[in-house]
Amino acid sequence: MVGSPRAEFRYAAGALFFACMVALARPARAETLPTFSEEMHVRRATEVIVATEGEALDGVVEVLASWRGTLRPGDRTQVVGLAGFVNSSEAVFHRRSRPRSRPTFQRMILFLAREEGKLVPSLWDIGACLVVVERDGLFAMEQQMNPGPRLLLPLREDEAAMQAMVEQHDLMRQRLEAAERIEDPASRVAALEPLCLERWVAKDATSALVQVGKPALPALWRLFAQSAPVPYFRRIQLQGIIEVGGAKEAPRLLGLFHGEVLFWQDRAPGLKTMWWTGKHPGLCTRYSILKELLRAFTRLETEEAHKDVLTLQALAEAYPLFGGEQHPNNGYRLVKEISEYLEQVGD
């Protein structure tokens, strides 16, 4: 790693020890801190640059490479908030939560936006919008524990992979915009369908497909039947099917619903507490699909779903973790959807 003077190490370690003592002196309070999120920053930033702070560490950077936006190599520009961060106590490398040394900031990847003529963080604060590039890898702000501080920790990706991510996002956005301009409905559906499986544009592409209307329905069903690269995609595809097809799609939706009920009859007995916290994204998506179908049948007053809804009600009573674990952050409350259906359609 570039630059690791022993004095700086002792300073960083002492600062961390002092912070820990202060934290132990008062009750811990959970707080989610702004941290680096490649998905969110790649989507939101209008300017993505590789830059150097030089020796001054004054927030004025020289652009080394531009991955997105109007800046060009050799340009010098002020970045709002950067001077404060690079000179702060947060700017310390950590490995396994232990302080190592201070970055030199001679090479950084910055995710920025323009606001009133100034370059500002694309999201939250500048500490969450930069990646420090060193000889032994990339580092960015992460919060390992909550409650707990955010730390400058190693990332798995390298610089080439991060650049490829930005380029792939921009290419998919260009393809989506071109597809949306196609006037012929069948041709537009054909162009949009593969984009509904691309991580960067799946949601927007599905929305564009839904706007085509009835001609898009076969494509939406095909997409839903595939193994989506991200489980969440199946939920938004189902939402599209329900929106476009409405009551006419009830027979197929009922068949899907019955299959999901059978799945959960087998799965519900083995659920563990806090199962819905993100460790099982595919399972959480299937649960959300069940809720979407119940909402649709409630709105459409689909009486044919009644028998399977009663089965779910009995399952929720037998296995409370399936019905919806009592927890303030639990959004997976199926019992609410069951009650609303039975109230609307009849017990």
FENTA-V468627 format. One record per run of one state. SS is the DSSP state (2 for helix, 1 for strand, 0 for the rest). FROM is the first residue (numbers start at 1). LEN is the number of residues. If there is no record, write none. Layout:
BEGIN
ss=SS from=FROM len=LEN
ss=SS from=FROM len=LEN
END
This chain:
BEGIN
ss=0 from=1 len=5
ss=2 from=6 len=19
ss=0 from=25 len=13
ss=2 from=38 len=7
ss=0 from=45 len=2
ss=1 from=47 len=6
ss=0 from=53 len=7
ss=1 from=60 len=9
ss=0 from=69 len=7
ss=1 from=76 len=4
ss=0 from=80 len=2
ss=2 from=82 len=5
ss=0 from=87 len=6
ss=1 from=93 len=3
ss=0 from=96 len=2
ss=1 from=98 len=2
ss=0 from=100 len=8
ss=1 from=108 len=8
ss=0 from=116 len=2
ss=1 from=118 len=4
ss=0 from=122 len=4
ss=2 from=126 len=3
ss=0 from=129 len=1
ss=1 from=130 len=5
ss=0 from=135 len=2
ss=1 from=137 len=6
ss=0 from=143 len=8
ss=1 from=151 len=4
ss=0 from=155 len=4
ss=2 from=159 len=22
ss=0 from=181 len=4
ss=2 from=185 len=13
ss=0 from=198 len=4
ss=2 from=202 len=11
ss=0 from=213 len=1
ss=2 from=214 len=12
ss=0 from=226 len=6
ss=2 from=232 len=39
ss=0 from=271 len=10
ss=2 from=281 len=20
ss=0 from=301 len=2
ss=2 from=303 len=16
ss=0 from=319 len=1
ss=2 from=320 len=5
ss=0 from=325 len=9
ss=2 from=334 len=12
ss=0 from=346 len=2
END
